Each structure stands twice: as C-alpha cells, then as structure tokens.
Amino acid sequence: DKDRWPNFSPQEFACPCPCGVLNVSQPFLDALQAARSQADFPFRITSGGRCPAYNMELRARGYKSVDGSAHTMTEETPCEAADIEVSDSQSRLHHLRVLLDHFDRIGVSSGFIHVDLDLAKPPDVLWTY
C-alpha cells in the first residue's frame, strides 16, 4: 500500500529466488515506515523476505542465515525482518539512533543493520555480526 508505506516497495521484500513469495508483516512495515519517516535519509533494504529454500541457500553460500530467521516467509507466515544498508560508521550511528526508537531486536554489521519484530524471539537485544 503506497499510501501506508510510501518509502518501501513490494520488490524490496519479495524473495529474490524464482519463487517470488511476498508476505510481510504489516506491523513490521508500520514500524519500519515510522522509523523511515523519522529519519532524514533513505533506507536501502539489502535483504527483506526469504523463502525457506532461499534462506538455506544463503547459509550454504556462507551467510549467517539461521533456521527460524525472522526474514523467512511462506504464504502463511510473514517476514518480520529487514537488513538496511549502512556505508560507514557515521551512517551506522545515524540509522541506529532512529531504529532504536522503533525496534528492540537489532543486529549490527559493518555493512548493514538488521531489524526485526519477531515476537517468538527474545526482546531487548542488540548483537553484532
């Protein structure tokens, strides 16, 4: 819905493998849009939703994708996560300042920040990759 989430497109969250499944949690998108609206800079999504097979493929290629990832989605289970590109330490800090107002599950790497609203996982955590 372009009116509800004007800064994000479905293509950013569709599984990149040929299955193309797209099922993203509306509360997650609401929180992400609220963070983006608060920010004075764009968010570039580097990883949105993934079908279980693509999540496994990423792991086989050496990425730290895990079983039960909040990125994983099916037709019945929505994606609850996104990785947002950061280019340097200043960008990382600017993004974190905004994202901490909207998410309590955050992972930080040198090139992206992971946020999710997976209620099945512990809240109030910050981790590094």
C-alpha positions in Angstrom: 0.0 0.0 0.0 1.8 3.1 -1.3 -0.1 5.4 1.0 0.6 3.4 4.2 4.3 2.6 3.3 5.4 5.3 0.9 9.1 4.7 1.3 9.1 1.0 0.5 8.1 -1.2 -2.4 7.0 -4.8 -2.5 10.0 -5.7 -4.6 12.3 -4.9 -1.6 10.6 -7.7 0.4 9.8 -10.4 -2.2 12.0 -13.4 -2.1 14.8 -12.9 -4.6 14.7 -16.6 -5.8 12.3 -17.6 -8.6 9.5 -18.4 -6.1 9.0 -14.6 -5.6 6.9 -15.2 -2.5 5.8 -12.0 -0.8 4.3 -11.9 2.6 5.5 -9.2 5.0 4.0 -8.4 8.4 2.0 -5.2 8.4 3.1 -4.3 12.0 6.7 -4.7 10.9 6.2 -2.5 7.9 4.4 0.1 10.1 7.4 0.2 12.4 9.9 0.4 9.5 7.9 3.2 7.9 7.7 5.1 11.2 11.5 4.8 11.6 12.0 6.0 8.0 9.5 8.9 8.4 11.5 10.0 11.5 14.8 9.8 9.6 16.1 12.5 7.3 17.7 9.9 5.0 16.6 6.9 2.9 16.7 3.3 4.0 18.1 0.9 1.4 16.8 -2.6 2.1 19.6 -5.2 1.2 17.6 -8.2 2.5 13.9 -8.5 3.0 11.9 -11.7 2.9 13.3 -15.1 2.1 11.5 -18.4 1.4 12.9 -21.3 3.5 14.8 -22.7 0.5 16.5 -19.4 -0.3 17.4 -19.0 3.4 19.1 -22.4 3.3 20.8 -21.5 0.1 22.3 -18.3 1.7 23.6 -20.5 4.6 25.2 -22.9 2.1 26.9 -19.8 0.5 28.4 -18.8 3.9 25.9 -16.2 5.0 24.8 -16.2 8.7 21.2 -17.1 7.9 19.7 -19.3 10.6 16.7 -21.7 10.8 13.7 -19.7 12.0 15.1 -16.5 10.7 12.7 -13.6 11.0 13.4 -13.0 7.3 11.9 -16.3 6.4 8.4 -16.2 5.0 5.9 -18.5 3.4 2.4 -17.9 2.0 1.1 -18.4 5.6 4.0 -16.9 7.7 5.0 -13.3 7.1 8.5 -11.9 7.0 9.3 -9.8 10.2 12.7 -8.5 9.3 14.9 -6.4 7.0 18.6 -5.6 6.7 19.3 -1.9 6.0 22.5 -0.9 4.2 25.0 1.3 6.1 28.1 2.6 4.4 30.3 3.8 7.2 30.4 4.3 11.0 28.6 7.7 10.7 25.8 6.1 8.7 25.6 3.2 11.1 25.2 5.7 14.1 22.5 7.8 12.3 20.5 4.7 11.4 20.8 3.2 14.9 19.6 6.4 16.6 16.4 6.2 14.6 15.9 2.4 14.6 16.3 2.1 18.4 13.1 4.2 18.7 11.1 1.6 16.8 12.8 -1.8 17.3 14.2 -3.8 20.2 15.8 -6.5 18.2 18.8 -5.2 16.2 21.8 -6.7 14.7 24.8 -4.6 13.5 27.4 -5.4 10.9 29.9 -3.3 9.1 27.6 -3.1 6.0 24.0 -3.4 7.3 21.7 -3.2 10.3 19.2 -6.0 10.9 15.9 -5.1 12.5 13.0 -7.4 13.3 9.7 -7.7 15.2 9.8 -11.5 15.7 7.7 -11.9 18.8 8.9 -15.5 19.1 12.4 -14.3 19.9 13.7 -12.5 23.0 13.1 -8.8 23.0 15.6 -6.1 24.0 18.7 -7.5 22.3 21.5 -6.0 20.2 24.0 -8.2 18.6 26.9 -7.9 16.1 27.8 -10.0 13.1 
